[in-house]
Amino acid sequence: MGKKFKGIGCPCVTPFNEDETLDLAGLRELVDFLINSEINAIIPTGICGEPYSLNNEDYHSVIDTIIDQVNNAVPVYIGLPSESTHRLLEISKYAIDAGADGFVVYPPRLPTITIPELVNHFEYVSSKIDANLLFVNDPDLCKLDLPVDHIGRLSKLSNVVGIVEVSSDFKKIPQISAAVSDGFLVYTGRGLLVPQAIKEAGVEGAIVPSANVVPNLLVELFEAFNVEMNKKFEEIQTKLIPLELGLKLGTFPVAIKASLNLLGVNVGIPRRPLLPLSEGDLEKLRNILISTGCLRPSTPDEDGEDKDN
């Protein structure tokens, strides 16, 4: 089995060139940015990675590039495709051979699915993959909120090491912690709940889209609470709230990519049918990044140079 992790995991975006081909050099740059920011785990081809647009060759290229560039610095958990169980197993086999530490398993992207079908899907995947698994409970994705007792049942599977809880019901997190097996890792997957979940629910960490943009702040937030630096914790929490709201501009994950580009980490454009942020939304995002201290305001000289270009 691969390495487990506590702290902040980043479901990283997939960089694309202007012609929408994979930008593997940009992916390496993103990995370096995240590792230098002391992120605790990297999760490619997950919810932020536009996985619905990736063919098998894309998956293989991203997996190989990530594992090579990370070079065992942090655990790598591959986000598995959710539209086909057969394809999910095919990708997992490739990733295990490539050296992945584990996998994040999302609910199937289907028009409708029942709780028994969802639980059976997770159990079946667990029986077929000999690796660490993190399951995701995301009611927004599949219109089902996995009940606590079913999560407790899944926690007893030998290779299921944790869950990413994305529901907006904060009270559910401590209920999950009370119901699961010892050593089972509970992460929040909802950005706006991260400070509260760390402070009041005792989660082992967070796997959230904003970890692409401010990995350092989220890592500091997690560490500040663990060492009882309350003032530092409150300062970071105040910065994160407007940022989380700003990252909801446009169609997900377009604002994540726009933020990274503004910060000088070039991840390019989204793949169609997604389109880049409008000029108006891009300016709103820029102002939010400036106001939270993530981006330095441009000087009058720099503004003049932009206009000349």
SESE-610262 format. One line per 2 residues: number of its first residue (from 1); their letters; for each residue x, y, z of N, C-alpha, C, O. Coordinates in pm, whole numbers. Layout:
BEGIN
NUM	A	X Y Z X Y Z X Y Z X Y Z | ...
//
This chain:
BEGIN
1	MG	83 -120 0 0 0 0 88 126 0 196 127 59 | 40 231 -66 114 356 -71 98 436 57 37 391 154
3	KK	155 556 56 154 642 174 18 707 195 -51 743 100 | -20 721 323 -137 799 361 -90 941 392 30 968 397
5	FK	-185 1032 413 -144 1168 446 -249 1238 531 -369 1208 522 | -202 1329 612 -289 1422 684 -250 1563 640 -137 1587 598
7	GI	-343 1657 650 -315 1794 611 -393 1834 487 -511 1802 475 | -328 1903 395 -395 1960 278 -356 1886 151 -238 1879 116
9	GC	-455 1830 83 -434 1768 -47 -487 1861 -156 -590 1925 -139 | -416 1866 -267 -457 1954 -377 -510 1873 -495 -435 1798 -558
11	PC	-641 1888 -527 -696 1829 -650 -658 1920 -767 -736 2007 -807 | -540 1900 -821 -480 2001 -909 -547 2007 -1047 -604 1909 -1096
13	VT	-538 2125 -1106 -592 2147 -1240 -503 2078 -1343 -390 2039 -1313 | -555 2065 -1464 -478 2010 -1576 -444 2123 -1672 -534 2179 -1734
15	PF	-316 2158 -1686 -279 2267 -1778 -297 2226 -1924 -265 2114 -1964 | -349 2320 -2003 -364 2299 -2148 -299 2414 -2223 -294 2528 -2176
17	NE	-250 2382 -2344 -199 2485 -2434 -314 2557 -2503 -431 2523 -2483 | -280 2657 -2582 -383 2735 -2653 -465 2649 -2749 -581 2679 -2776
19	DE	-404 2542 -2800 -477 2452 -2890 -547 2339 -2812 -598 2244 -2872 | -550 2351 -2680 -618 2259 -2590 -549 2122 -2576 -608 2028 -2523
21	TL	-425 2112 -2624 -347 1992 -2597 -288 2003 -2456 -279 2112 -2400 | -249 1888 -2400 -188 1888 -2267 -60 1970 -2265 23 1961 -2356
23	DL	-45 2050 -2159 79 2125 -2139 155 2057 -2025 138 2093 -1908 | 237 1960 -2059 305 1881 -1956 415 1961 -1886 446 1936 -1770
25	AG	475 2057 -1959 573 2145 -1893 503 2231 -1789 557 2253 -1680 | 384 2280 -1822 305 2357 -1726 264 2273 -1606 257 2323 -1494
27	LR	238 2144 -1630 201 2054 -1520 319 2037 -1424 301 2034 -1303 | 438 2024 -1479 558 2014 -1394 578 2142 -1312 614 2136 -1195
29	EL	554 2255 -1375 567 2383 -1304 466 2392 -1189 499 2439 -1081 | 344 2346 -1214 241 2346 -1110 281 2255 -994 265 2292 -878
31	VD	332 2137 -1025 377 2045 -921 485 2110 -834 480 2101 -712 | 581 2176 -898 688 2243 -822 631 2352 -732 673 2367 -617
33	FL	535 2430 -784 470 2536 -706 403 2477 -583 415 2532 -473 | 333 2366 -599 261 2305 -487 357 2245 -384 338 2263 -264
35	IN	459 2176 -430 554 2116 -338 633 2223 -263 657 2210 -143 | 673 2328 -334 745 2438 -268 657 2510 -167 708 2576 -75
37	SE	525 2498 -183 430 2557 -87 399 2461 26 314 2489 110 | 469 2346 28 459 2246 135 322 2178 141 273 2144 249
39	IN	261 2158 23 135 2083 17 161 1941 67 272 1889 54 | 58 1877 123 76 1745 183 47 1629 89 92 1517 114
41	AI	-27 1654 -21 -54 1549 -119 -101 1615 -248 -158 1724 -246 | -76 1547 -358 -119 1598 -489 -214 1498 -551 -189 1377 -554
43	IP	-328 1551 -602 -436 1467 -655 -470 1514 -797 -556 1601 -815 | -404 1457 -898 -435 1495 -1036 -559 1423 -1087 -604 1325 -1027
45	TG	-613 1472 -1197 -729 1415 -1268 -852 1401 -1178 -938 1316 -1201 | -858 1485 -1075 -974 1486 -987 -1074 1591 -1031 -1082 1624 -1150
47	IC	-1149 1643 -937 -1260 1732 -970 -1215 1860 -1040 -1290 1915 -1120 | -1095 1909 -1011 -1046 2032 -1075 -975 2005 -1208 -945 2099 -1282
49	GE	-950 1878 -1237 -865 1845 -1351 -936 1829 -1483 -878 1778 -1579 | -1064 1871 -1489 -1145 1855 -1611 -1138 1709 -1662 -1112 1687 -1780
51	PY	-1161 1612 -1574 -1142 1471 -1611 -1234 1425 -1723 -1199 1334 -1799 | -1351 1486 -1734 -1446 1449 -1840 -1390 1477 -1978 -1440 1423 -2077
53	SL	-1286 1562 -1987 -1228 1597 -2117 -1105 1514 -2150 -1047 1528 -2258 | -1064 1426 -2058 -939 1351 -2076 -965 1213 -2135 -1048 1137 -2084
55	NN	-893 1179 -2242 -898 1042 -2292 -793 959 -2219 -719 1012 -2137 | -786 831 -2248 -692 744 -2175 -547 786 -2194 -468 778 -2100
57	ED	-512 830 -2314 -376 876 -2338 -344 998 -2252 -233 1010 -2200 | -442 1089 -2238 -423 1205 -2152 -400 1161 -2007 -308 1209 -1941
59	YH	-485 1070 -1960 -469 1020 -1823 -329 963 -1803 -263 996 -1704 | -284 880 -1894 -153 818 -1881 -43 923 -1877 50 914 -1796
61	SV	-53 1023 -1963 50 1128 -1968 53 1209 -1840 160 1241 -1788 | -65 1244 -1788 -72 1321 -1663 -17 1239 -1547 62 1289 -1467
63	ID	-57 1113 -1538 -10 1026 -1429 142 1013 -1433 208 1030 -1331 | 197 982 -1551 342 965 -1563 416 1093 -1526 517 1089 -1456
65	TI	366 1206 -1574 434 1334 -1550 430 1371 -1403 531 1413 -1346 | 314 1357 -1341 299 1391 -1199 391 1306 -1112 464 1358 -1029
67	ID	386 1175 -1132 465 1084 -1047 615 1109 -1066 691 1104 -970 | 656 1136 -1189 796 1165 -1216 838 1296 -1149 944 1303 -1087
69	QV	756 1400 -1162 794 1531 -1109 786 1536 -956 870 1599 -892 | 687 1470 -898 676 1465 -752 795 1391 -691 849 1431 -589
71	NN	834 1282 -756 956 1209 -717 953 1171 -568 1053 1185 -497 | 837 1122 -523 820 1074 -385 824 1183 -278 833 1152 -160
73	AV	817 1310 -318 821 1418 -219 695 1419 -133 702 1445 -13 | 580 1389 -193 452 1381 -121 371 1267 -184 401 1225 -296
75	PV	270 1217 -113 185 1115 -175 110 1167 -297 72 1284 -303 | 89 1080 -395 11 1112 -515 -110 1018 -518 -95 896 -527
77	YI	-229 1077 -512 -355 1003 -521 -424 1043 -651 -453 1161 -672 | -448 947 -737 -505 975 -870 -657 982 -861 -721 892 -806
79	GL	-715 1088 -915 -860 1095 -928 -905 1003 -1040 -857 1014 -1153 | -997 913 -1010 -1040 815 -1111 -1163 863 -1187 -1246 934 -1131
81	PS	-1175 825 -1315 -1293 864 -1393 -1419 802 -1333 -1416 690 -1283 | -1528 876 -1340 -1650 830 -1271 -1762 786 -1366 -1866 739 -1320
83	ES	-1741 802 -1497 -1851 773 -1588 -1859 625 -1627 -1961 580 -1681 | -1752 548 -1601 -1750 407 -1641 -1665 328 -1542 -1547 360 -1522
85	TH	-1722 225 -1481 -1647 143 -1387 -1534 69 -1458 -1425 56 -1403 | -1560 21 -1579 -1457 -49 -1655 -1337 43 -1680 -1223 1 -1662
87	RL	-1364 167 -1720 -1255 261 -1746 -1182 297 -1616 -1060 310 -1614 | -1257 312 -1510 -1199 341 -1378 -1095 236 -1342 -984 269 -1299
89	LE	-1130 108 -1359 -1038 0 -1324 -918 -4 -1417 -806 -36 -1376 | -941 29 -1543 -832 32 -1640 -730 140 -1603 -609 115 -1605
91	IS	-778 260 -1569 -689 370 -1531 -617 337 -1400 -498 367 -1386 | -687 276 -1305 -624 243 -1176 -509 145 -1194 -406 157 -1129
93	KY	-528 47 -1283 -420 -51 -1307 -296 19 -1363 -184 -9 -1322 | -319 111 -1457 -205 183 -1515 -134 264 -1406 -11 266 -1400
95	AI	-213 332 -1321 -155 419 -1219 -80 340 -1111 23 385 -1062 | -131 223 -1075 -60 138 -977 76 98 -1033 177 105 -963
97	DA	78 57 -1158 205 19 -1222 301 137 -1230 423 119 -1225 | 246 260 -1242 329 381 -1252 380 427 -1116 473 508 -1109
99	GA	320 376 -1007 370 412 -875 282 504 -793 331 568 -700 | 152 512 -825 60 596 -747 46 543 -605 55 422 -582
101	DG	24 634 -509 7 595 -369 -136 554 -337 -160 481 -241 | -231 600 -417 -370 568 -390 -461 638 -489 -415 695 -588
103	FV	-591 633 -461 -690 685 -555 -802 758 -482 -835 727 -367 | -859 854 -551 -980 921 -504 -1093 874 -595 -1087 889 -717
105	VY	-1197 818 -534 -1308 760 -609 -1431 849 -592 -1481 868 -481 | -1480 902 -704 -1594 994 -704 -1724 918 -731 -1721 810 -791
107	PP	-1837 972 -688 -1966 910 -725 -1982 909 -876 -1936 1002 -943 | -2046 807 -932 -2067 804 -1077 -2147 924 -1126 -2242 967 -1060
109	RL	-2107 978 -1241 -2180 1089 -1302 -2296 1034 -1384 -2284 1012 -1504 | -2408 1011 -1317 -2526 954 -1380 -2647 1043 -1353 -2650 1114 -1252
111	PT	-2748 1041 -1442 -2867 1123 -1417 -2934 1090 -1285 -2977 1180 -1213 | -2942 960 -1252 -2997 917 -1122 -2921 794 -1075 -2874 714 -1156
113	IT	-2910 780 -944 -2850 662 -884 -2907 649 -744 -2936 749 -679 | -2923 525 -697 -2980 503 -564 -2867 485 -462 -2753 459 -499
115	IP	-2900 499 -334 -2802 476 -229 -2745 334 -237 -2623 319 -230 | -2828 228 -250 -2771 93 -262 -2676 79 -380 -2573 12 -370
117	EL	-2710 142 -493 -2622 135 -611 -2490 206 -585 -2384 157 -625 | -2496 320 -519 -2374 396 -490 -2284 319 -394 -2163 310 -415
119	VN	-2341 265 -288 -2263 186 -191 -2204 63 -259 -2087 30 -237 | -2284 -5 -340 -2236 -123 -411 -2121 -86 -505 -2025 -162 -519
121	HF	-2131 29 -570 -2024 75 -659 -1894 92 -581 -1790 43 -623 | -1900 160 -468 -1781 182 -387 -1723 49 -337 -1602 29 -336
123	EY	-1811 -41 -295 -1764 -172 -245 -1700 -253 -357 -1599 -321 -336 | -1759 -247 -476 -1706 -321 -590 -1567 -268 -628 -1474 -346 -651
125	VS	-1555 -137 -634 -1426 -76 -667 -1321 -116 -564 -1208 -149 -599 | -1360 -114 -436 -1268 -154 -330 -1219 -297 -348 -1103 -328 -322
127	SK	-1308 -385 -394 -1272 -526 -410 -1179 -550 -529 -1113 -653 -536 | -1175 -454 -623 -1099 -473 -747 -967 -397 -751 -884 -423 -838
129	ID	-945 -304 -656 -823 -223 -658 -744 -248 -530 -792 -222 -420 | -624 -299 -545 -538 -326 -429 -450 -204 -403 -331 -204 -433
131	AN	-513 -100 -345 -442 25 -316 -526 106 -219 -643 76 -197 | -466 210 -161 -540 300 -73 -648 374 -152 -623 424 -261
133	LL	-768 380 -95 -879 448 -160 -937 555 -69 -957 533 51 | -965 672 -126 -1045 775 -61 -1175 788 -139 -1172 814 -259
135	FV	-1288 771 -72 -1417 789 -138 -1467 931 -116 -1437 993 -14 | -1542 980 -212 -1595 1116 -205 -1746 1111 -189 -1815 1044 -266
137	ND	-1797 1181 -89 -1942 1200 -76 -1973 1341 -123 -1945 1438 -52 | -2031 1353 -241 -2057 1485 -302 -2201 1490 -351 -2230 1451 -464
139	PD	-2292 1539 -267 -2433 1547 -307 -2458 1637 -428 -2553 1615 -503 | -2372 1737 -448 -2388 1823 -565 -2360 1748 -694 -2417 1779 -799
141	LC	-2272 1649 -686 -2230 1576 -806 -2331 1470 -847 -2362 1456 -965 | -2382 1393 -749 -2470 1281 -786 -2609 1291 -725 -2689 1198 -736
143	KL	-2639 1406 -661 -2775 1431 -605 -2812 1335 -493 -2929 1318 -461 | -2710 1271 -435 -2731 1183 -320 -2634 1221 -210 -2517 1249 -236
145	DL	-2682 1221 -87 -2596 1246 28 -2582 1114 103 -2677 1066 166 | -2464 1056 97 -2442 923 157 -2463 931 309 -2395 1008 376
147	PV	-2556 852 363 -2583 856 507 -2462 813 590 -2375 738 544 | -2458 861 714 -2346 834 802 -2327 685 826 -2214 637 829
149	DH	-2436 609 843 -2421 466 871 -2360 392 753 -2286 295 772 | -2389 436 631 -2329 374 513 -2180 410 503 -2099 328 461
151	IG	-2145 532 542 -2004 571 543 -1929 485 645 -1817 442 620 | -1991 462 760 -1931 374 861 -1908 234 807 -1805 172 836
153	RL	-2002 185 728 -1988 52 667 -1870 49 570 -1793 -47 568 | -1857 153 489 -1748 159 392 -1613 171 462 -1512 121 412
155	SK	-1611 236 578 -1484 258 649 -1422 127 697 -1304 122 730 | -1501 21 700 -1451 -108 748 -1383 -189 637 -1322 -292 664
157	LS	-1394 -141 512 -1324 -208 403 -1174 -187 420 -1130 -75 449 | -1096 -291 401 -955 -288 441 -872 -183 369 -778 -129 427
159	NV	-903 -154 243 -820 -60 167 -882 79 156 -827 166 89 | -996 101 221 -1057 235 221 -1000 311 340 -1031 280 456
161	VG	-916 411 312 -843 480 418 -910 610 462 -872 667 564 | -1009 658 385 -1073 783 426 -1184 825 333 -1214 760 233
163	IV	-1246 937 369 -1354 995 291 -1334 1145 278 -1287 1211 371 | -1370 1197 162 -1374 1341 140 -1521 1381 147 -1599 1347 58
165	EV	-1559 1452 252 -1699 1489 275 -1724 1628 218 -1671 1727 267 | -1807 1633 111 -1829 1759 39 -1967 1817 66 -1999 1924 13
167	SS	-2048 1750 146 -2181 1806 174 -2166 1934 254 -2065 1956 321 | -2268 2019 248 -2264 2148 317 -2312 2137 462 -2320 2238 532
169	DF	-2345 2016 507 -2393 1995 643 -2274 1976 736 -2220 1866 749 | -2233 2085 800 -2115 2079 886 -2133 1981 1001 -2037 1915 1041
171	KK	-2254 1972 1055 -2278 1885 1171 -2254 1738 1139 -2239 1656 1229 | -2252 1706 1010 -2234 1566 972 -2091 1518 994 -2069 1399 1016
173	IP	-1994 1609 988 -1853 1569 997 -1821 1500 1130 -1765 1391 1128 | -1855 1559 1245 -1828 1486 1371 -1907 1356 1383 -1862 1263 1450
175	QI	-2025 1350 1320 -2102 1226 1322 -2028 1116 1245 -2028 1000 1286 | -1966 1155 1133 -1887 1058 1055 -1769 1010 1139 -1742 890 1146
177	SA	-1698 1103 1202 -1580 1068 1282 -1616 969 1391 -1536 882 1426 | -1738 983 1447 -1781 893 1554 -1821 755 1501 -1819 657 1576
179	AV	-1856 748 1373 -1911 623 1318 -1807 536 1249 -1830 416 1228 | -1692 593 1212 -1596 520 1128 -1496 442 1212 -1485 461 1333
181	SD	-1423 354 1145 -1322 271 1210 -1204 357 1255 -1180 466 1203 | -1129 305 1353 -1009 374 1401 -909 390 1287 -888 298 1208
183	GF	-848 508 1280 -749 534 1177 -806 579 1044 -731 611 952 | -939 580 1032 -1005 625 909 -995 777 900 -1028 847 996
185	LV	-950 828 785 -922 970 768 -1045 1043 714 -1104 1000 615 | -1083 1151 779 -1197 1232 734 -1145 1369 690 -1086 1443 768
187	YT	-1168 1401 562 -1128 1529 506 -1253 1608 468 -1353 1549 426 | -1248 1739 484 -1354 1820 426 -1317 1853 282 -1200 1875 251
189	GR	-1418 1856 196 -1394 1888 56 -1460 2017 14 -1466 2049 -104 | -1512 2092 111 -1582 2218 83 -1500 2333 139 -1481 2345 260
191	GL	-1453 2419 48 -1358 2523 85 -1403 2615 196 -1325 2646 286 | -1528 2659 191 -1576 2753 292 -1586 2691 431 -1594 2764 530
193	LV	-1585 2559 440 -1594 2492 569 -1458 2455 628 -1451 2406 740 | -1351 2479 553 -1220 2432 599 -1183 2484 738 -1150 2404 825
195	PQ	-1187 2616 763 -1146 2663 897 -1230 2604 1008 -1177 2560 1110 | -1362 2603 989 -1451 2550 1092 -1429 2399 1112 -1432 2350 1225
197	AI	-1409 2328 1001 -1390 2182 1010 -1261 2148 1083 -1256 2052 1160 | -1155 2226 1059 -1029 2203 1128 -1042 2236 1276 -994 2163 1363
199	KE	-1107 2349 1304 -1113 2400 1441 -1212 2325 1529 -1185 2300 1646 | -1328 2290 1472 -1436 2238 1555 -1469 2090 1532 -1527 2026 1619
201	AG	-1431 2037 1416 -1470 1898 1386 -1352 1801 1388 -1372 1679 1378 | -1232 1853 1402 -1116 1765 1415 -1085 1682 1292 -1037 1569 1305
203	VE	-1111 1736 1171 -1080 1660 1049 -929 1641 1037 -850 1717 1093 | -891 1538 963 -748 1511 941 -690 1599 832 -570 1594 805
205	GA	-776 1680 767 -726 1767 663 -837 1811 570 -955 1797 600 | -795 1866 455 -890 1915 355 -836 1885 216 -716 1893 191
207	IV	-927 1852 126 -894 1834 -16 -989 1925 -92 -1103 1889 -119 | -940 2044 -125 -1027 2150 -176 -964 2219 -297 -841 2226 -306
209	PS	-1047 2269 -390 -995 2336 -510 -902 2453 -482 -806 2474 -556 | -929 2530 -375 -847 2648 -345 -704 2612 -312 -617 2699 -310
211	AN	-676 2484 -286 -538 2442 -259 -449 2460 -382 -327 2464 -369 | -509 2473 -501 -431 2507 -620 -373 2647 -608 -259 2671 -649
213	VV	-451 2738 -554 -420 2882 -558 -343 2927 -434 -246 3003 -445 | -386 2882 -317 -322 2926 -192 -282 2804 -107 -324 2793 8
215	PN	-203 2714 -162 -163 2597 -84 -91 2636 44 -109 2573 149 | -9 2742 37 66 2785 155 -25 2831 267 0 2801 384
217	LL	-131 2905 232 -222 2955 335 -298 2840 401 -316 2839 523 | -343 2745 321 -417 2633 378 -328 2545 466 -371 2498 571
219	VE	-205 2523 423 -111 2447 506 -83 2522 636 -80 2461 743 | -64 2653 628 -42 2734 748 -163 2729 840 -149 2721 962
221	LF	-282 2732 781 -405 2726 860 -410 2595 939 -437 2595 1059 | -384 2485 871 -387 2355 936 -282 2345 1047 -310 2296 1156
223	EA	-162 2393 1017 -54 2384 1115 -75 2481 1232 -41 2450 1346 | -133 2599 1203 -155 2698 1309 -251 2645 1414 -230 2667 1533
225	FN	-354 2575 1371 -448 2522 1469 -384 2409 1549 -404 2399 1670 | -307 2325 1480 -246 2212 1550 -146 2255 1656 -122 2183 1753
227	VE	-87 2375 1638 7 2425 1740 -55 2539 1821 14 2611 1894 | -188 2554 1807 -265 2650 1886 -219 2795 1866 -210 2871 1962
229	MN	-189 2831 1742 -157 2970 1709 -287 3039 1667 -311 3060 1549 | -369 3072 1765 -505 3119 1738 -509 3247 1656 -592 3261 1566
231	KK	-421 3341 1687 -420 3468 1614 -387 3445 1467 -452 3501 1379 | -286 3364 1440 -247 3331 1303 -361 3260 1231 -389 3288 1114
233	FE	-427 3168 1300 -540 3095 1243 -649 3191 1199 -702 3179 1089 | -684 3287 1284 -791 3382 1253 -753 3471 1136 -837 3504 1053
235	EI	-626 3512 1128 -580 3596 1017 -597 3525 884 -645 3583 787 | -557 3399 879 -566 3321 755 -713 3296 720 -752 3306 604
237	QT	-792 3264 819 -935 3239 797 -1001 3361 732 -1083 3346 642 | -967 3480 777 -1024 3604 723 -988 3622 576 -1069 3673 498
239	KL	-868 3580 537 -826 3592 397 -897 3490 308 -930 3519 192 | -922 3371 362 -972 3262 279 -1117 3280 237 -1155 3238 127
241	IP	-1199 3341 319 -1342 3350 288 -1370 3426 159 -1439 3372 72 | -1318 3550 140 -1344 3617 11 -1280 3546 -107 -1332 3549 -218
243	LE	-1167 3480 -82 -1101 3406 -190 -1187 3289 -236 -1203 3268 -356 | -1241 3214 -142 -1328 3101 -177 -1448 3148 -259 -1488 3081 -354
245	LG	-1504 3262 -224 -1618 3316 -300 -1574 3358 -440 -1647 3338 -537 | -1456 3417 -451 -1405 3459 -581 -1380 3343 -675 -1395 3356 -796
247	LK	-1342 3229 -620 -1312 3112 -703 -1437 3047 -761 -1429 2952 -839 | -1553 3099 -721 -1680 3050 -777 -1722 3129 -901 -1824 3098 -963
249	LG	-1645 3231 -939 -1676 3307 -1060 -1665 3217 -1183 -1577 3132 -1191 | -1755 3238 -1279 -1751 3158 -1402 -1790 3013 -1375 -1847 2980 -1271
251	TF	-1759 2928 -1472 -1789 2785 -1461 -1668 2713 -1400 -1555 2732 -1444 | -1693 2632 -1300 -1585 2560 -1233 -1512 2469 -1332 -1579 2402 -1411
253	PV	-1378 2464 -1333 -1281 2530 -1246 -1211 2647 -1314 -1091 2668 -1294 | -1284 2724 -1395 -1223 2829 -1476 -1152 2934 -1390 -1043 2978 -1424
255	AI	-1214 2974 -1277 -1153 3076 -1192 -1027 3024 -1122 -937 3102 -1091 | -1020 2893 -1099 -899 2835 -1041 -782 2855 -1137 -674 2899 -1098
257	KA	-805 2823 -1263 -700 2840 -1363 -664 2986 -1382 -546 3020 -1394 | -764 3073 -1386 -738 3216 -1403 -654 3269 -1287 -564 3351 -1308
259	SL	-683 3224 -1166 -607 3269 -1049 -460 3228 -1061 -371 3309 -1037 | -437 3102 -1098 -300 3056 -1111 -225 3134 -1218 -109 3169 -1200
261	NL	-292 3161 -1330 -228 3240 -1436 -191 3379 -1386 -84 3430 -1417 | -282 3441 -1308 -255 3573 -1252 -137 3569 -1155 -63 3667 -1142
263	LG	-121 3457 -1087 -12 3442 -990 120 3404 -1057 222 3391 -990 | 117 3387 -1189 240 3355 -1260 268 3207 -1275 376 3169 -1321
265	VN	172 3123 -1238 184 2978 -1260 99 2946 -1382 -23 2935 -1370 | 160 2932 -1496 86 2923 -1622 22 2786 -1642 91 2686 -1664
267	VG	-111 2783 -1632 -184 2657 -1654 -276 2667 -1776 -351 2573 -1805 | -271 2779 -1847 -343 2791 -1973 -494 2803 -1958 -546 2852 -1858
269	IP	-561 2758 -2062 -706 2775 -2073 -778 2646 -2037 -717 2540 -2031 | -910 2656 -2012 -989 2533 -1996 -1016 2470 -2132 -1006 2536 -2235
271	RR	-1050 2343 -2132 -1092 2277 -2255 -1239 2303 -2281 -1320 2311 -2188 | -1274 2316 -2408 -1414 2332 -2444 -1495 2210 -2400 -1444 2098 -2404
273	PL	-1618 2232 -2359 -1700 2351 -2383 -1680 2466 -2284 -1746 2569 -2298 | -1591 2451 -2187 -1567 2561 -2094 -1493 2675 -2164 -1412 2652 -2254
275	LP	-1521 2796 -2121 -1457 2914 -2176 -1388 2992 -2064 -1429 2982 -1948 | -1284 3068 -2097 -1216 3149 -1994 -1311 3251 -1931 -1418 3279 -1986
277	LS	-1271 3306 -1816 -1351 3410 -1750 -1370 3530 -1841 -1282 3563 -1920 | -1483 3596 -1828 -1505 3723 -1896 -1410 3828 -1839 -1356 3809 -1730
279	EG	-1389 3935 -1912 -1299 4042 -1865 -1347 4099 -1732 -1266 4130 -1644 | -1479 4112 -1718 -1535 4166 -1594 -1507 4076 -1475 -1465 4123 -1369
281	DL	-1529 3946 -1493 -1505 3851 -1384 -1356 3838 -1354 -1317 3819 -1239 | -1274 3848 -1459 -1129 3840 -1438 -1080 3957 -1354 -993 3940 -1268
283	EK	-1136 4075 -1378 -1099 4192 -1299 -1145 4177 -1155 -1073 4215 -1062 | -1265 4123 -1135 -1314 4097 -998 -1219 4001 -926 -1184 4022 -810
285	LR	-1177 3898 -997 -1089 3798 -937 -954 3859 -904 -897 3833 -797 | -902 3941 -995 -774 4008 -970 -781 4093 -843 -689 4091 -760
287	NI	-890 4168 -828 -906 4254 -711 -916 4173 -582 -866 4215 -478 | -981 4057 -589 -991 3971 -470 -853 3918 -432 -818 3914 -314
289	LI	-775 3877 -531 -641 3826 -503 -552 3936 -445 -468 3909 -359 | -571 4058 -492 -494 4171 -438 -537 4201 -295 -454 4220 -207
291	ST	-668 4206 -272 -720 4243 -140 -684 4141 -33 -672 4176 84 | -667 4015 -73 -632 3910 24 -480 3894 38 -433 3808 113
293	GC	-405 3976 -35 -260 3970 -24 -194 3861 -105 -75 3835 -89 | -270 3797 -193 -214 3689 -275 -142 3743 -398 -52 3677 -452
295	LR	-180 3861 -443 -127 3919 -565 -86 4063 -539 -160 4139 -476 | 31 4100 -586 79 4237 -570 8 4329 -670 -2 4294 -787
297	PS	-41 4446 -625 -104 4539 -720 -2 4585 -824 116 4602 -794 | -49 4604 -946 41 4652 -1051 69 4800 -1031 -17 4873 -981
299	TP	187 4843 -1068 225 4984 -1058 178 5058 -1182 147 4994 -1282 | 171 5192 -1177 132 5269 -1297 220 5238 -1418 171 5234 -1531
301	DE	351 5216 -1394 441 5183 -1506 403 5051 -1570 404 5037 -1692 | 368 4952 -1485 329 4821 -1537 198 4830 -1612 181 4764 -1715
303	DG	103 4913 -1561 -23 4932 -1632 1 4990 -1769 -64 4950 -1866 | 95 5086 -1779 128 5147 -1908 187 5049 -2003 157 5051 -2123
305	ED	274 4960 -1951 334 4857 -2037 228 4763 -2091 234 4723 -2206 | 128 4727 -2005 20 4638 -2050 -57 4701 -2163 -92 4634 -2260
307	KD	-84 4831 -2152 -161 4898 -2257 -83 4903 -2387 -140 4890 -2495 | 51 4924 -2375 133 4929 -2496 134 4793 -2567 139 4784 -2689
309	N	127 4685 -2483 129 4551 -2542 -7 4512 -2593 -24 4401 -2646
//
